Amino acid sequence: MKLRGKTKEEHGLVAILDALGAANFGAAEVEQFLNARQKVIQLLHEKAEDLLDEPSRPQIMAATISTFTFNDTIVITFRSGANAPTLQQVCSFLMIIRKFVVDSLAHGILFRGAVGAGRFHINESTNTVMGEAVSDAAAWYEEAQWIGVHCTPRCSLFIDSLLERTTKKTKTQIMVDFDVPLKGGKSCRLKAVNWPRIFLLPKINPWGSKENSRAKLLELLSAHTIPMGVENKYQNTILFFDRCMELLAAYESRSDA
């Protein structure tokens, strides 16, 4: 049997995200989740389109971004073709992911996941994506104990290799080095997507204002029930948010000096 469409191995980035608590949804909650998921996926592709208008980030195009959904899991891919992604492309992809996380949060969906880098095959007509980058992200996307997205150890090393080749400062507004809390009480120093940054950008955050950012986060989190045993995910999320805000304040202070 011949597969529909074309499939070939390409380089790129793969993010795998799952919605926390979705496995326990009732019928009404499932319908609400599906509607919200459709909306945030639409917003994700709109963000990818917006990047085309940014002259500082011309290397990523909306056509290279694809999404796949499986139950409560979403796979977001970026294809860089025959060559590994550049630092500029990595940053653009993570910008799309950080916006997606906050849009989802505003629509009542709590995503956590991982970003992998490497080669993979993709066939949109058969809803198929597989390869080393997918396996890399798949091994890590359920490990973090928080709401947010981190790069896998391999992907983090890849990004560090790109940063070693540039004289530019680390992209604090887009990603941060953080001891990501993992299952079993462990942690691992990895690149993490700085989604809290969106709270400070009224032009692109869903509520359109720069109000008390921490209060807004707590408001969005408190809209969800917190079953016994998962409270640490919320606590870790707040700790990460606070740390990102500290780093951003320090960055702004150095920039103004």
C-alpha positions, 0 to 999 in steps of 0.5 A: 500500500502506497502512502498518500503524499510525500514524505522525506527526512528533514532537519528541524524542531519538534515540540510535543505538548500534552494537556494536564488533567484532560484524561479526567475530563467529562463530556462537557469538558471534552467539548470545551477543550476541543473548541479551545484547542481549535482556537489556540491552534489557529492563533499559533498559525497566525503567530507564525504568519506574523513572523513573516513580517518581522525583517529581523527573523526572515528565515522562518516561514509559516509554511514550515510550521505544521501541527498534529493532534492526538487526543490531548496531545499536540505536536508542533514541528518546524522544518529547516530542510537539509540543514540544522536550524539556525539560532535565529530559527530556533528563537523564532520557533520558541517565540511561537511556542511561548505565545501558544502556551499563554494563549492556551492558558488564557483559554483554560488549557494547561500544557506542558511539554518538550522540544526536540531537535534533529531529523524527522519525517513528516507526511501531513496527508496521513497525519504522520510525523516520526524520526529522531527529533520526535523520539527525543521530544517524546522521551521528555514531554511528560517528565516535567512537573509544571506548566510550560515547555523545556528543551530536551537535554540534547536540544539544550546542548544543540542550542548552546552550541549555536550560542557559542558561535555568536557574540550576541547575548543569550536570548533571555526574553525567549529562553532561560536556563532553569533547573526544570523539576522532573518526576521523582523529585529530580531536576535537570538544568535545561533551556526553558521557554520563557512564556512569562515574558508574554505577560509583559507584552500587551500587544500580543497577550490575550488580555491586551494589557500590562496589568499585575502579571503575577496576579493575572497568572494566579487568576488563570491558574485558580480557574482550575481544580487542583486534585491532591497530588498535582499541587506541586505542578502549580507551585513549580509553575509559579516559581518558574514565573517568578524566576523569569520575571527576576531575570527579565528585570535584571536584563532591563536594568542592564539595558538601561545602564 
